[in-house]
Amino acid sequence: MISLSDGKFQLSVRSACFLMAAITIFRGSSFLLSKHLLGTMEPLNLLGLRFLLAFLLLFVLFGKKVIQTIKKDPAIIGASALLGGVYYLCMASELCGLRFTTSSTCSFLENTAIVMVPVMEAILLRRMPKPVILISTVVTVVGIGLIALYGNAGTGVGIGELLCIVAALMYAAAIIITDRLSKKHDPMTLGILYVGFMGILGLISSFFTESTHLPQSGNEWIVLLALAVLCTCFGFTLQPVAQKPISSETAGIICALNPLTTAVLGWLILGEALGASGLAGAVLILIGLLLPNLHRFRPRSRECAGTTTVL
């Protein structure tokens, strides 16, 4: 339930779970939409246009807040540039990888970042990961191996799968950097600015390495706008709202919808199939993603009907 009380926006936990699920599903669909556009556009060209369009839309909506924040905290520009650079490497690897593998394989591999983050944090903090994290990592790595085996007929990891794994590493690094920077700077302004930096880096690199051009048909424009508005603006601006009333464990479980959404849509629309080994690998990756959170997840009555204030 969503309500307004004392001038503050109220969002129930049930509504927050539905909103988080919708955000995750839209993000899962982004692999499919990107795969469609890569038939006529080159990856860096697509990256630049998608994120610059998203930035312009976000700036129209929140430009006054962004300018005020920059005046109070000029260092946020450098922080946004750093984060934008890491996310650019992630998205560039993802889009280039999508040219050589299926959207479902790319999504499953990239979302292994959820398991990589605690492992990388443990390395940075010089402490052993929890046993459940080690088990999840092993299960996930086996799943990656099975997906790669399917995609390359037993010949090993191909260029597409390798780029998706690089994207996962960059995504995990971006999550860790975001955690640090969001505690020092306004997270919403940080998110808007780094989207802009991603778009700028995408177009600059496309200009020097590709044949940069705008979409050539109405259908391409519709798909690009869907990527910019639904998969970028929607997720970046509403995910903090969705996550506030629910636990991080609950949010982590819901995020497993991402690769599932991509796999189902890829099968229904593009005719993609993971095959026997690929399907087994996908199941293992899902288990690896969910395992660290399932043992802590306990349904509570308050988390079904509670209401929390969202600023």
N, C-alpha and C positions, 0 to 999 in steps of 0.2 A: 504494500500500500504506500502511496506517495501522498503527502499532505503538507500544508503550510501552517505553521503555528508560531506566533510571536515573531513573525517576519523571517523565520528560518525554515529552510527546506527540510522536510522530514521524509526519510526513506526507510521503509521497513526492511528487515533482513531478507524476507522472502523476495521483495522487489529487487533488492541488491543482488541476490543470487541470479534472478532472471536477467538483470541488466548485465552482470558479469558474463553470463552464458552467451548473451547476444553479442557482446564485444568479442568474445573468444571465437564465436562462429564466423563473424565478419572477418576476423584476422585469418582464420583458416581458409576462407574463400579467397583471400588475397593471392594465395599461391596459384589458384586456378585462373583468376583474372590476369595475373601477370603472365602466366604461361600462354594465355590467349593472345595478349598483345605482343609477346616476343616473336610471334609469327611474322609480324610486319615491322616491329621496332627493335632497335638494339638495346641491350640491357642498361647501359649507363644513361642513354637518352631517356628511357622509360623512368629510371630512378630520379633523374633530375626534374623531369616534368611533374611526376607524381608528387614529390615532396615540396617543390616550389608552389604548386597549386594549393596543396594543403596548408602551407605556411601563409599564403596570401589570404585564404579563407579564415584561418585562425587569427591573423593580424587584424582583419576587418572587424572580427568579433571582440578581440581582446587587446587591440593595439594600444589603447590608453593605459591599461594596466602594465603592458610590456614596457612602454616608455617610462612610466613612473618607477618601475622596478629597476630599470637600467640606470636611471639618475641616482637612485639610492645605493645601488650595488653595481658599479661598472665592471667589477671582476666577473660578473655573471656571463659577460660576452666571451671571455676566454674559456670559462668552464663549458659553455654551450658549444664552442668551437671544438674543444677536446672530445666531448661526448658525441657531437655530430660526426667527427672524423671516424670514431670507432664504429658508430652505427652505419656510416657510409661503407666502411669495409665489410661489415656484416651483410648489408643489403646488396652490395655489388657482387659479393661472393654468391649470395642466394640467387640473384637473377642470372648470373653467368652459369651457375650450376643447373638452373632450370632449363637451360638450352640443351643440356645433355642427359637429363634424367626426368622422371615423371614428377608431377607436382606432389603426389602423396609421399614418394620417397624423400623428396626435398624437405617436406614438412616434418616427417618423422625424424629425420637426421638432425635438422636444425633445432627441434625442440628438445634434443638431448642436452641442450644448454641448462635446462632445469636441474639436471643431475651434475653437470660440470661445475656449476656455481659453488656448491658447498665444498667440492674437492679443491677448487682454486682458492677458496677462502681459507681452507685448512692449510694449504701450502703457504699462503701469504702470512698466516698467523703462526706458522710453524707448530702445528699440532695435528695429531692423527684425527682423521674424520671418524664420525660415529660408525659403528659396525653396520647399521642399516644403510648408510651412505655407500660404504664399500660394496655391500651386496648389490645395491641398486646400480652402482657403476659397472660391476661385472655383468649383470643381467643386460644392461643397456648396451654395453660393448658387444656382447654376443648377438644382440638384436641387430646392431649396426652391421656386423659381419654377415648375417643372414640376408639382410636387404642388399648389401653390396654383392653378395654371391648371386642373388637373383638377377640383379641389374647387369651383371657382366658375365653371366654364364660360367661362373667359376673361375674367371681369369683374374679376379682381384678387384680392388677398388678402382673405379674409373674416374675420369676427370670430373664428371658431374657429381658423383658421390663425395669425392675429395673436396670440391668447392663447398658443398653443403656442410661438411664437417668443419671446414674453415669458418663458414658462416656461424655455426654453432659455437665455436671458440670465441669469435668476435662478439656474439650475442651474450655469452656468459660474461665476458670482460665488460661489456656495456652495462649489464645488470649490476655488477660490482661497483663500477665507476658511478653509476646513477645513485646507488645507495650512499656513497660518500658525498657526492656533490649536492644531492637533494637535502642533506642535513645542513648545508652551508648557504644554499641559495633558494629562492622561491621556486618550488618544483614546477608549477604551471608555466611560468615564464621560461624556465630552463627547457621545458619540453617544447614550447613553441619555437624558441630560438634555434635549438639543435635540429629541428625539422627543416628550418630555413637553411642552415649550414649544409645539411645533407643534400638539399636540392641544388645549392650553388656548386658543391663539389661534384655532384653528378653531371650537371651540364658542362662544367669546365672540362672534366675528364672526357666526356662524350665528344666535345668539340674537337679535342686533339686526337682522339682515337677512333671515332665512329663518324658515320654520316648522320648528323643531328637534324631532326626534322619534327614537325608537329604531326599529330595523328592525321591520317589522310581520308578518313570517312566518319560519318556520324556515329556508326557503331563503335569505332575506336575511341571517339571522344566520350561516349557514354561509359565505356569500360574504364577509361582513364579517370573520369570524374567519380565513378564508383570507388575506385582505388583511393583517390584523394580524400573524398568526403567520408565514405563509410568505413574504409579500412585504416585510414590514417587519422583524420580529424575526430571521428567518433571514438576510436579507441584511446587516443592520446588525451582527449579532454574529459571523457566520462569514466575512464578506468579508476582514477582516484576516488571518484564519487561512489562507484560500485564497491570498491574494496574497503571503504571506511567502516561500514557496519558489520562486515564479516571477517572471520579469522583468516590469517595467511594460509593456514592448512586447507580451509575450504576453498579459497581462491586457487590454490595449487591444484586441487582435484578438478575444479571446473576447467582449468587451463588444458587439461588432457583432451578436451573437446576439439582443440585446435587441429592436431594431426588427424583425428577421426573425421572431422568435417572435411578436410582436404581429401582424405582417402575416399569417402563416400561420394563427394561431388566429382572427383576425378573419375571414379568408376561410372557414375551415372551420365556425366556430360561428355567427358573426353574418352571414355572407354578404356581408361587405364586399369591395369590389374597388377597386384603385387606378386601373384604366383604363390606356390606353396611355401617356399623358403622365405619369400618376402613377407607373406602374411604372418608366418611364425615369428619373423624378426620384428614386425610391427607390434605383435602382441607382447613380445618381450620388452620392447621399448616402452610401451604403455605401462607394463608392470613396473619397470624401472622408474618411470616418472611418478607413479602413484605410491609406490612402496614407502618412501620417506614420510608421507603425509597420512596414509591410511591408518597406521597404528596409533595416531594421535587424534584422529577424527572421531568425535562422539556427537551424535545428534542431540541437540538440547532444545527444550521447549521454547526457550527465549530466542533461539536462533531460528525459529520458525515463524514467530509472530512479533518479535521485538521491533522497536522503532528507535532509530538513532538520528541525531541531528547531523546534517551535512552542511558545512559552511559554503 
